[in-house]
Amino acid sequence: MLISLDWLKQLIHIDKNAEEVGALLTGAGLEVEGIHRLEAVKGGLEGIVIGEVLTCERHPDADKLSLTTVDIGTGEPSQIVCGAPNVAAGQKVVVATVNSTLYPTGGEPFKIKKSKIRGAVSEGMICAEDEIGIGTSHAGIMVLDTDLPNGTPAAEYFGLNPDEVFEIGLTPNRADAASHYGVARDLQALLKTPATLPDVSAFKVENTNRTIAVEVENTEACPRYAGVTITGVKVGPSPEWLQKKLRAIDLSPINNIVDITNYVLHELGQPLHAFDADQIKGDKIIVKTVAEGTPFVTLDDVERKMKANDLMICNTEEPMAIAGVFGGKKSGVSEATTTIFIESAYFSSDYVRRTGMVHGLKTDASFRFERGTDPNMVITALKRAALLMQEIAGGVISSDIVDVYPNPIQNTELSLSIERAHQLIGQHIGTERIKTILTDLGIQVKGESETHLELSVPPFKVDVKREADVVEEILRIYGFNNIEVSEHMGTTYMASFSKPYPEDVTDGIMDYIADQGFYEIITNSITNSNYYKPAGDAEVAGLVKVLNYNSEDLDVLRKSMVFSGLEVLRRNINRRQRDLKLFELGKVYQRLEDGTTKESRRLALYMAGNLSAESWKQPGAKVAFHDLAAIVQNVLRKLNASDYETQPLQPNPYMKQGVAYVKNGTIVAEIGPIDAGVAKFMEVKEQVWYAELNWDYLLKKYKANLVGEELPKFPEVRRDLSLVLDKNVTFDQVKHIAFRTERKLLQDVNVFDVYEGDKIEQGKKAYAISFSLLDKQQTLTDKVIDSTMTRLMQQFEKQLGAFIRK
């Protein structure tokens, strides 16, 4: 939001410079992100002042030059050599002082220096209008008729003072400051100087020859609607002062009528709309919603299909404008317009926000209506616009003000505990100071007791609904920097945090993965529904759709992390970055059969290309399943979730094969290659290994309890077995049978060789497996070891049909 300092000065007396005002506003919650200097003429007439010629004599060594002394307000007169024929003693003139820079009309800029001209010292320059860039005449110096004191800046005399424009980062809760008057209200409290509304007392109804009736059908969407008619106007360019005001806040002038509505909007914060009254069929305005799909052409020549809950401004036959958002093509002001109906209304922020989002329309009016405007400013703004139109475009007011306001919006009544206010502020600032701040902000103090203030908050304070909101208003004016920090700070409340804190656990795992050479990516949770369509209708049915999407490529919330990562992989691979290890912690969304939506977090890992770059020592090795599985297993181990079972992955639309890690019946991780068809569809030209971990479940089950044990005093024993098994028997099955058979002595089971070939029966495979045994109480004897291994072999033969190679 842009705010002009010159404009502010029309509403409140300000004796501070722009930087000081900017600091005040920032401290009060209106963050000034930048201050831009706006010059009416190039150079801003900097260093050019009004002077008075005290003496004027012929130059002793030049017939066409004059030697003058000029008072420029510095105390000592300056001697200036002048070549103009019309210079004379007693004149008020324009003087460019030493070190000032002139920007002449049609010429190059030059700097004024103290110099000698034909032997005489010259300390400045008496200027013609073309020499300072405000005209084209060079017939002689400018002679002014003014009583301004010598030394007054010339910019002040010509009304060409440079403006300072504040760029304010307006937060959504500060709708009350979305105008110059709104900012002036804050300055009123900060500077202890009253802000004044423009005078509208001259408003007068000349006749009632062109009355436009108003009917509001939907008073929920439009609590207040007012308007007035002006006849005999002449549409044309705006005067220079009005154009200058609009350009200062980066608005382009259009015509005098439209410019006035924009001017009042930015001055008072009340959006207005001007209709060509001759286009109001039936001389009646009806504020209502229209049928679903009703076509309507807006001012930008775009036909839009209206929704059933879009509020429209209609005549007796057709819509004319989208209420609070955008005007219509047919009813807009044109050069042929002679009669104007000015609309000033208070629309529901919910209706305007919904309509603006559905149709992708954002205007200065909708920006304010969405956040909340002041219903009490409706008539003031209407009168202000009408008077300006009379002044600039002519015409007479030809109707009474129509004001449909069946249920006036009341002030919010609040009770403020003085003790609670001081407690929240953190410092005792006194009841009188609190009352002064609130009064300066427009909040009425209607009653007072020893413990409480009874307050009446006007509707323009849309964000002040609770006691804490009132305290925030007090604090931002009193100044957060003025609150002393106590050496014994305390709190009446401390939020509880789960132990271990989930984010600390998450950060630790993220650091581990990054240490393994993975790069973290952060992608959009909104994705393209077309990615899921090849998987069938069932997959598409589970998508969560975005209702008001702005792009066909971003119309659903992602159901899986797969496609987000593949987009990143594709971009990198296409730029010849093929050896990739990426990870992301993000959310996925799914619509369930009952219509509800499930949201959960997933940790996704992607590997493609070579595990390490090729070098003279070794060729590059392609990433394999076990490279990614090792990372996942270590993550599970760090989360104390290593007591999982492995199962073949149930085929899904993204991975046709792989391994699932299951804990207590819940899948905690899945690993496998991305299906070749999916990779081809996404234009990824490398095999991608993918893992997805159920992060919410893992964090929920994580426990940080660590149990320390003394190092064993007795040696560990290893025994190896060679088992011939059916091909479909997994090592995980062997491992689980071993630990169920021997729970006390068995410490570890490891497969160190697998053989499939012509030396064993077809359909079989051979596992070479090591078993680590340990008794923490005594040294293992051969008898115990042999007995244990015998029991293990018996169970392998019984449960798996294993053949033990001895």
Secondary structure as UniProt FT lines:
FT   STRAND          2..4
FT   HELIX           5..9
FT   TURN            10..11
FT   HELIX           18..27
FT   TURN            28..29
FT   STRAND          31..38
FT   HELIX           42..45
FT   TURN            46..47
FT   STRAND          48..59
FT   TURN            60..61
FT   STRAND          62..71
FT   STRAND          78..82
FT   TURN            85..86
FT   TURN            89..90
FT   STRAND          92..96
FT   TURN            98..99
FT   STRAND          101..102
FT   TURN            105..106
FT   STRAND          110..111
FT   STRAND          115..117
FT   TURN            118..119
FT   STRAND          120..122
FT   STRAND          125..126
FT   HELIX           129..131
FT   TURN            132..133
FT   STRAND          143..144
FT   TURN            150..151
FT   HELIX           154..158
FT   STRAND          163..169
FT   TURN            172..173
FT   HELIX           175..177
FT   HELIX           180..191
FT   TURN            201..202
FT   STRAND          213..216
FT   TURN            219..221
FT   STRAND          224..231
FT   HELIX           240..248
FT   TURN            249..250
FT   HELIX           256..268
FT   STRAND          272..276
FT   HELIX           277..279
FT   HELIX           281..283
FT   STRAND          284..289
FT   TURN            292..293
FT   STRAND          295..298
FT   TURN            299..300
FT   STRAND          303..305
FT   TURN            308..309
FT   STRAND          311..314
FT   STRAND          319..322
FT   TURN            323..325
FT   STRAND          326..328
FT   TURN            330..331
FT   TURN            335..336
FT   STRAND          339..346
FT   HELIX           349..359
FT   HELIX           364..371
FT   HELIX           375..377
FT   HELIX           378..393
FT   STRAND          396..397
FT   STRAND          402..404
FT   STRAND          412..417
FT   HELIX           418..425
FT   HELIX           431..440
FT   TURN            441..442
FT   STRAND          444..448
FT   STRAND          452..457
FT   TURN            459..460
FT   TURN            462..463
FT   HELIX           467..478
FT   HELIX           480..482
FT   TURN            487..488
FT   HELIX           502..515
FT   TURN            516..517
FT   STRAND          519..520
FT   STRAND          526..527
FT   HELIX           529..531
FT   HELIX           533..535
FT   HELIX           537..541
FT   STRAND          544..545
FT   TURN            547..548
FT   TURN            552..553
FT   STRAND          556..557
FT   HELIX           562..573
FT   TURN            574..576
FT   STRAND          580..591
FT   TURN            593..594
FT   STRAND          597..608
FT   HELIX           625..638
FT   TURN            639..640
FT   STRAND          645..648
FT   STRAND          659..663
FT   TURN            664..665
FT   STRAND          666..673
FT   HELIX           676..681
FT   TURN            682..683
FT   STRAND          688..694
FT   HELIX           695..701
FT   STRAND          717..726
FT   TURN            727..728
FT   HELIX           731..741
FT   STRAND          746..755
FT   TURN            758..759
FT   TURN            762..763
FT   STRAND          764..773
FT   HELIX           782..800
FT   STRAND          803..805
//
